[in-house]
Each structure stands twice: as structure tokens, then as C-alpha cells.
Amino acid sequence: MNAVEIEEAISLLAEQPFVPADFPYAFLEAFGNKETTIKILCW
């Protein structure tokens, strides 16, 4: 992902209601991390 894509993803994330349990996953996804990587990091 390039900087513009990341900025767009973070902006979309900021528009969503804050759910503390889901935020870490959504934040990592916004930076282009794959689902497998996110599962490993958040284990």
C-alpha cells in the first residue's frame, strides 16, 4: 500500500463507530496487513 491508500483507509476507519475490541484488527488492516498476519499479531 502507498501513503495515499493508507490515509484513505485510516480516514474510513475514523468515520466508523469506535469498538475497542475490534479497533486493533481494523487498524492493522488499514495498513495493508493480511488477515493471517493480523491473527498472528493479535493472538
CHARMM internal coordinates of N, CA and C (Angstrom, degrees):
IC EDIT
DIST 1 N 1 CA 1.4462
DIST 1 CA 1 C 1.5352
ANGL 1 N 1 CA 1 C 108.70
DIST 1 C 2 N 1.2989
ANGL 1 CA 1 C 2 N 114.70
DIHE 1 N 1 CA 1 C 2 N 144.71
DIST 2 N 2 CA 1.4587
ANGL 1 C 2 N 2 CA 118.30
DIHE 1 CA 1 C 2 N 2 CA 175.70
DIST 2 CA 2 C 1.5315
ANGL 2 N 2 CA 2 C 109.43
DIHE 1 C 2 N 2 CA 2 C -97.23
DIST 2 C 3 N 1.3224
ANGL 2 CA 2 C 3 N 115.97
DIHE 2 N 2 CA 2 C 3 N 176.18
DIST 3 N 3 CA 1.4716
ANGL 2 C 3 N 3 CA 121.07
DIHE 2 CA 2 C 3 N 3 CA -175.08
DIST 3 CA 3 C 1.5287
ANGL 3 N 3 CA 3 C 112.44
DIHE 2 C 3 N 3 CA 3 C -60.94
DIST 3 C 4 N 1.3188
ANGL 3 CA 3 C 4 N 117.51
DIHE 3 N 3 CA 3 C 4 N -36.54
DIST 4 N 4 CA 1.4624
ANGL 3 C 4 N 4 CA 120.58
DIHE 3 CA 3 C 4 N 4 CA -179.12
DIST 4 CA 4 C 1.5284
ANGL 4 N 4 CA 4 C 110.16
DIHE 3 C 4 N 4 CA 4 C -67.69
DIST 4 C 5 N 1.3072
ANGL 4 CA 4 C 5 N 117.35
DIHE 4 N 4 CA 4 C 5 N -42.73
DIST 5 N 5 CA 1.4653
ANGL 4 C 5 N 5 CA 121.06
DIHE 4 CA 4 C 5 N 5 CA 179.21
DIST 5 CA 5 C 1.5331
ANGL 5 N 5 CA 5 C 111.29
DIHE 4 C 5 N 5 CA 5 C -64.19
DIST 5 C 6 N 1.3259
ANGL 5 CA 5 C 6 N 116.04
DIHE 5 N 5 CA 5 C 6 N -39.53
DIST 6 N 6 CA 1.4583
ANGL 5 C 6 N 6 CA 119.80
DIHE 5 CA 5 C 6 N 6 CA 178.12
DIST 6 CA 6 C 1.5217
ANGL 6 N 6 CA 6 C 110.22
DIHE 5 C 6 N 6 CA 6 C -65.40
DIST 6 C 7 N 1.3284
ANGL 6 CA 6 C 7 N 116.58
DIHE 6 N 6 CA 6 C 7 N -44.25
DIST 7 N 7 CA 1.4678
ANGL 6 C 7 N 7 CA 120.73
DIHE 6 CA 6 C 7 N 7 CA 179.37
DIST 7 CA 7 C 1.5171
ANGL 7 N 7 CA 7 C 111.00
DIHE 6 C 7 N 7 CA 7 C -60.05
DIST 7 C 8 N 1.3214
ANGL 7 CA 7 C 8 N 117.14
DIHE 7 N 7 CA 7 C 8 N -42.17
DIST 8 N 8 CA 1.4662
ANGL 7 C 8 N 8 CA 120.99
DIHE 7 CA 7 C 8 N 8 CA 178.73
DIST 8 CA 8 C 1.5259
ANGL 8 N 8 CA 8 C 110.90
DIHE 7 C 8 N 8 CA 8 C -64.12
DIST 8 C 9 N 1.3355
ANGL 8 CA 8 C 9 N 116.64
DIHE 8 N 8 CA 8 C 9 N -42.42
DIST 9 N 9 CA 1.4613
ANGL 8 C 9 N 9 CA 120.77
DIHE 8 CA 8 C 9 N 9 CA -179.63
DIST 9 CA 9 C 1.5304
ANGL 9 N 9 CA 9 C 111.01
DIHE 8 C 9 N 9 CA 9 C -65.62
DIST 9 C 10 N 1.3293
ANGL 9 CA 9 C 10 N 117.48
DIHE 9 N 9 CA 9 C 10 N -40.45
DIST 10 N 10 CA 1.4637
ANGL 9 C 10 N 10 CA 121.09
DIHE 9 CA 9 C 10 N 10 CA 178.46
DIST 10 CA 10 C 1.5258
ANGL 10 N 10 CA 10 C 110.16
DIHE 9 C 10 N 10 CA 10 C -67.66
DIST 10 C 11 N 1.3209
ANGL 10 CA 10 C 11 N 117.17
DIHE 10 N 10 CA 10 C 11 N -38.78
DIST 11 N 11 CA 1.4668
ANGL 10 C 11 N 11 CA 120.49
DIHE 10 CA 10 C 11 N 11 CA 178.15
DIST 11 CA 11 C 1.5298
ANGL 11 N 11 CA 11 C 110.53
DIHE 10 C 11 N 11 CA 11 C -62.83
DIST 11 C 12 N 1.3267
ANGL 11 CA 11 C 12 N 117.16
DIHE 11 N 11 CA 11 C 12 N -42.28
DIST 12 N 12 CA 1.4682
ANGL 11 C 12 N 12 CA 120.41
DIHE 11 CA 11 C 12 N 12 CA 177.10
DIST 12 CA 12 C 1.5297
ANGL 12 N 12 CA 12 C 110.89
DIHE 11 C 12 N 12 CA 12 C -64.35
DIST 12 C 13 N 1.3185
ANGL 12 CA 12 C 13 N 116.27
DIHE 12 N 12 CA 12 C 13 N -39.04
DIST 13 N 13 CA 1.4580
ANGL 12 C 13 N 13 CA 120.40
DIHE 12 CA 12 C 13 N 13 CA 178.36
DIST 13 CA 13 C 1.5291
ANGL 13 N 13 CA 13 C 110.75
DIHE 12 C 13 N 13 CA 13 C -63.45
DIST 13 C 14 N 1.3148
ANGL 13 CA 13 C 14 N 116.62
DIHE 13 N 13 CA 13 C 14 N -39.97
DIST 14 N 14 CA 1.4667
ANGL 13 C 14 N 14 CA 121.18
DIHE 13 CA 13 C 14 N 14 CA -179.44
DIST 14 CA 14 C 1.5260
ANGL 14 N 14 CA 14 C 112.11
DIHE 13 C 14 N 14 CA 14 C -65.87
DIST 14 C 15 N 1.3184
ANGL 14 CA 14 C 15 N 117.53
DIHE 14 N 14 CA 14 C 15 N -25.98
DIST 15 N 15 CA 1.4623
ANGL 14 C 15 N 15 CA 121.56
DIHE 14 CA 14 C 15 N 15 CA -179.79
DIST 15 CA 15 C 1.5268
ANGL 15 N 15 CA 15 C 112.36
DIHE 14 C 15 N 15 CA 15 C -78.59
DIST 15 C 16 N 1.3271
ANGL 15 CA 15 C 16 N 116.81
DIHE 15 N 15 CA 15 C 16 N -18.41
DIST 16 N 16 CA 1.4586
ANGL 15 C 16 N 16 CA 121.44
DIHE 15 CA 15 C 16 N 16 CA -177.57
DIST 16 CA 16 C 1.5271
ANGL 16 N 16 CA 16 C 110.18
DIHE 15 C 16 N 16 CA 16 C -80.82
DIST 16 C 17 N 1.3438
ANGL 16 CA 16 C 17 N 116.86
DIHE 16 N 16 CA 16 C 17 N 153.12
DIST 17 N 17 CA 1.4666
ANGL 16 C 17 N 17 CA 119.07
DIHE 16 CA 16 C 17 N 17 CA 174.60
DIST 17 CA 17 C 1.5268
ANGL 17 N 17 CA 17 C 109.90
DIHE 16 C 17 N 17 CA 17 C -62.11
DIST 17 C 18 N 1.3282
ANGL 17 CA 17 C 18 N 116.18
DIHE 17 N 17 CA 17 C 18 N 142.71
DIST 18 N 18 CA 1.4686
ANGL 17 C 18 N 18 CA 120.92
DIHE 17 CA 17 C 18 N 18 CA -178.14
DIST 18 CA 18 C 1.5207
ANGL 18 N 18 CA 18 C 110.22
DIHE 17 C 18 N 18 CA 18 C -79.13
DIST 18 C 19 N 1.3166
ANGL 18 CA 18 C 19 N 115.38
DIHE 18 N 18 CA 18 C 19 N 120.23
DIST 19 N 19 CA 1.4653
ANGL 18 C 19 N 19 CA 122.46
DIHE 18 CA 18 C 19 N 19 CA 175.50
DIST 19 CA 19 C 1.5305
ANGL 19 N 19 CA 19 C 105.81
DIHE 18 C 19 N 19 CA 19 C -121.34
DIST 19 C 20 N 1.3266
ANGL 19 CA 19 C 20 N 117.31
DIHE 19 N 19 CA 19 C 20 N 105.54
DIST 20 N 20 CA 1.4610
ANGL 19 C 20 N 20 CA 120.63
DIHE 19 CA 19 C 20 N 20 CA -173.87
DIST 20 CA 20 C 1.5357
ANGL 20 N 20 CA 20 C 114.58
DIHE 19 C 20 N 20 CA 20 C -52.43
DIST 20 C 21 N 1.3069
ANGL 20 CA 20 C 21 N 117.61
DIHE 20 N 20 CA 20 C 21 N -38.33
DIST 21 N 21 CA 1.4650
ANGL 20 C 21 N 21 CA 120.27
DIHE 20 CA 20 C 21 N 21 CA -177.75
DIST 21 CA 21 C 1.5266
ANGL 21 N 21 CA 21 C 112.20
DIHE 20 C 21 N 21 CA 21 C -69.86
DIST 21 C 22 N 1.3155
ANGL 21 CA 21 C 22 N 118.04
DIHE 21 N 21 CA 21 C 22 N -28.82
DIST 22 N 22 CA 1.4605
ANGL 21 C 22 N 22 CA 121.83
DIHE 21 CA 21 C 22 N 22 CA -176.92
DIST 22 CA 22 C 1.5240
ANGL 22 N 22 CA 22 C 113.32
DIHE 21 C 22 N 22 CA 22 C -95.74
DIST 22 C 23 N 1.3267
ANGL 22 CA 22 C 23 N 117.45
DIHE 22 N 22 CA 22 C 23 N -18.52
DIST 23 N 23 CA 1.4621
ANGL 22 C 23 N 23 CA 120.33
DIHE 22 CA 22 C 23 N 23 CA -173.01
DIST 23 CA 23 C 1.5276
ANGL 23 N 23 CA 23 C 114.50
DIHE 22 C 23 N 23 CA 23 C -57.42
DIST 23 C 24 N 1.3350
ANGL 23 CA 23 C 24 N 120.37
DIHE 23 N 23 CA 23 C 24 N -46.64
DIST 24 N 24 CA 1.4664
ANGL 23 C 24 N 24 CA 118.66
DIHE 23 CA 23 C 24 N 24 CA -178.29
DIST 24 CA 24 C 1.5278
ANGL 24 N 24 CA 24 C 113.00
DIHE 23 C 24 N 24 CA 24 C -57.33
DIST 24 C 25 N 1.3294
ANGL 24 CA 24 C 25 N 116.00
DIHE 24 N 24 CA 24 C 25 N -39.70
DIST 25 N 25 CA 1.4604
ANGL 24 C 25 N 25 CA 120.04
DIHE 24 CA 24 C 25 N 25 CA -179.69
DIST 25 CA 25 C 1.5325
ANGL 25 N 25 CA 25 C 111.00
DIHE 24 C 25 N 25 CA 25 C -67.77
DIST 25 C 26 N 1.3151
ANGL 25 CA 25 C 26 N 116.39
DIHE 25 N 25 CA 25 C 26 N -45.29
DIST 26 N 26 CA 1.4655
ANGL 25 C 26 N 26 CA 120.86
DIHE 25 CA 25 C 26 N 26 CA -179.80
DIST 26 CA 26 C 1.5208
ANGL 26 N 26 CA 26 C 110.93
DIHE 25 C 26 N 26 CA 26 C -64.67
DIST 26 C 27 N 1.3275
ANGL 26 CA 26 C 27 N 116.88
DIHE 26 N 26 CA 26 C 27 N -38.36
DIST 27 N 27 CA 1.4647
ANGL 26 C 27 N 27 CA 121.07
DIHE 26 CA 26 C 27 N 27 CA -179.81
DIST 27 CA 27 C 1.5294
ANGL 27 N 27 CA 27 C 110.13
DIHE 26 C 27 N 27 CA 27 C -64.72
DIST 27 C 28 N 1.3174
ANGL 27 CA 27 C 28 N 117.14
DIHE 27 N 27 CA 27 C 28 N -46.67
DIST 28 N 28 CA 1.4673
ANGL 27 C 28 N 28 CA 120.23
DIHE 27 CA 27 C 28 N 28 CA 178.91
DIST 28 CA 28 C 1.5233
ANGL 28 N 28 CA 28 C 111.48
DIHE 27 C 28 N 28 CA 28 C -64.84
DIST 28 C 29 N 1.3129
ANGL 28 CA 28 C 29 N 116.92
DIHE 28 N 28 CA 28 C 29 N -37.08
DIST 29 N 29 CA 1.4607
ANGL 28 C 29 N 29 CA 121.24
DIHE 28 CA 28 C 29 N 29 CA 178.01
DIST 29 CA 29 C 1.5275
ANGL 29 N 29 CA 29 C 111.21
DIHE 28 C 29 N 29 CA 29 C -65.33
DIST 29 C 30 N 1.3260
ANGL 29 CA 29 C 30 N 116.91
DIHE 29 N 29 CA 29 C 30 N -35.33
DIST 30 N 30 CA 1.4634
ANGL 29 C 30 N 30 CA 121.39
DIHE 29 CA 29 C 30 N 30 CA -179.79
DIST 30 CA 30 C 1.5251
ANGL 30 N 30 CA 30 C 111.82
DIHE 29 C 30 N 30 CA 30 C -62.55
DIST 30 C 31 N 1.3206
ANGL 30 CA 30 C 31 N 117.26
DIHE 30 N 30 CA 30 C 31 N -24.17
DIST 31 N 31 CA 1.4557
ANGL 30 C 31 N 31 CA 121.23
DIHE 30 CA 30 C 31 N 31 CA 178.97
DIST 31 CA 31 C 1.5301
ANGL 31 N 31 CA 31 C 112.39
DIHE 30 C 31 N 31 CA 31 C -92.92
DIST 31 C 32 N 1.3179
ANGL 31 CA 31 C 32 N 116.54
DIHE 31 N 31 CA 31 C 32 N 9.42
DIST 32 N 32 CA 1.4565
ANGL 31 C 32 N 32 CA 120.44
DIHE 31 CA 31 C 32 N 32 CA 174.16
DIST 32 CA 32 C 1.5116
ANGL 32 N 32 CA 32 C 115.06
DIHE 31 C 32 N 32 CA 32 C 89.81
DIST 32 C 33 N 1.3195
ANGL 32 CA 32 C 33 N 117.51
DIHE 32 N 32 CA 32 C 33 N 9.88
DIST 33 N 33 CA 1.4610
ANGL 32 C 33 N 33 CA 119.58
DIHE 32 CA 32 C 33 N 33 CA 177.65
DIST 33 CA 33 C 1.5165
ANGL 33 N 33 CA 33 C 109.51
DIHE 32 C 33 N 33 CA 33 C -70.77
DIST 33 C 34 N 1.3106
ANGL 33 CA 33 C 34 N 115.42
DIHE 33 N 33 CA 33 C 34 N 141.65
DIST 34 N 34 CA 1.4599
ANGL 33 C 34 N 34 CA 120.65
DIHE 33 CA 33 C 34 N 34 CA 179.37
DIST 34 CA 34 C 1.5238
ANGL 34 N 34 CA 34 C 110.06
DIHE 33 C 34 N 34 CA 34 C -78.78
DIST 34 C 35 N 1.3249
ANGL 34 CA 34 C 35 N 115.16
DIHE 34 N 34 CA 34 C 35 N 158.90
DIST 35 N 35 CA 1.4668
ANGL 34 C 35 N 35 CA 121.25
DIHE 34 CA 34 C 35 N 35 CA -177.65
DIST 35 CA 35 C 1.5238
ANGL 35 N 35 CA 35 C 111.67
DIHE 34 C 35 N 35 CA 35 C -56.37
DIST 35 C 36 N 1.3231
ANGL 35 CA 35 C 36 N 117.35
DIHE 35 N 35 CA 35 C 36 N -39.89
DIST 36 N 36 CA 1.4606
ANGL 35 C 36 N 36 CA 121.35
DIHE 35 CA 35 C 36 N 36 CA 179.70
DIST 36 CA 36 C 1.5193
ANGL 36 N 36 CA 36 C 111.10
DIHE 35 C 36 N 36 CA 36 C -62.40
DIST 36 C 37 N 1.3098
ANGL 36 CA 36 C 37 N 117.02
DIHE 36 N 36 CA 36 C 37 N -44.34
DIST 37 N 37 CA 1.4606
ANGL 36 C 37 N 37 CA 122.11
DIHE 36 CA 36 C 37 N 37 CA 178.95
DIST 37 CA 37 C 1.5220
ANGL 37 N 37 CA 37 C 110.72
DIHE 36 C 37 N 37 CA 37 C -63.00
DIST 37 C 38 N 1.3121
ANGL 37 CA 37 C 38 N 116.37
DIHE 37 N 37 CA 37 C 38 N -42.90
DIST 38 N 38 CA 1.4604
ANGL 37 C 38 N 38 CA 120.63
DIHE 37 CA 37 C 38 N 38 CA -179.40
DIST 38 CA 38 C 1.5255
ANGL 38 N 38 CA 38 C 110.40
DIHE 37 C 38 N 38 CA 38 C -63.29
DIST 38 C 39 N 1.3150
ANGL 38 CA 38 C 39 N 117.47
DIHE 38 N 38 CA 38 C 39 N -41.18
DIST 39 N 39 CA 1.4677
ANGL 38 C 39 N 39 CA 120.40
DIHE 38 CA 38 C 39 N 39 CA 178.90
DIST 39 CA 39 C 1.5215
ANGL 39 N 39 CA 39 C 110.87
DIHE 38 C 39 N 39 CA 39 C -62.65
DIST 39 C 40 N 1.3213
ANGL 39 CA 39 C 40 N 116.73
DIHE 39 N 39 CA 39 C 40 N -39.03
DIST 40 N 40 CA 1.4608
ANGL 39 C 40 N 40 CA 120.78
DIHE 39 CA 39 C 40 N 40 CA 179.71
DIST 40 CA 40 C 1.5287
ANGL 40 N 40 CA 40 C 110.87
DIHE 39 C 40 N 40 CA 40 C -68.08
DIST 40 C 41 N 1.3267
ANGL 40 CA 40 C 41 N 116.63
DIHE 40 N 40 CA 40 C 41 N -44.56
DIST 41 N 41 CA 1.4653
ANGL 40 C 41 N 41 CA 121.29
DIHE 40 CA 40 C 41 N 41 CA -178.25
DIST 41 CA 41 C 1.5158
ANGL 41 N 41 CA 41 C 112.73
DIHE 40 C 41 N 41 CA 41 C -68.32
DIST 41 C 42 N 1.3054
ANGL 41 CA 41 C 42 N 117.62
DIHE 41 N 41 CA 41 C 42 N -33.71
DIST 42 N 42 CA 1.4620
ANGL 41 C 42 N 42 CA 121.70
DIHE 41 CA 41 C 42 N 42 CA -176.25
DIST 42 CA 42 C 1.5118
ANGL 42 N 42 CA 42 C 112.91
DIHE 41 C 42 N 42 CA 42 C -98.14
DIST 42 C 43 N 1.2792
ANGL 42 CA 42 C 43 N 118.20
DIHE 42 N 42 CA 42 C 43 N 14.69
DIST 43 N 43 CA 1.4502
ANGL 42 C 43 N 43 CA 121.45
DIHE 42 CA 42 C 43 N 43 CA -178.90
DIST 43 CA 43 C 1.4589
ANGL 43 N 43 CA 43 C 109.05
DIHE 42 C 43 N 43 CA 43 C -70.89
END
COOR INIT
IC SEED 1 N 1 CA 1 C
IC BUILD
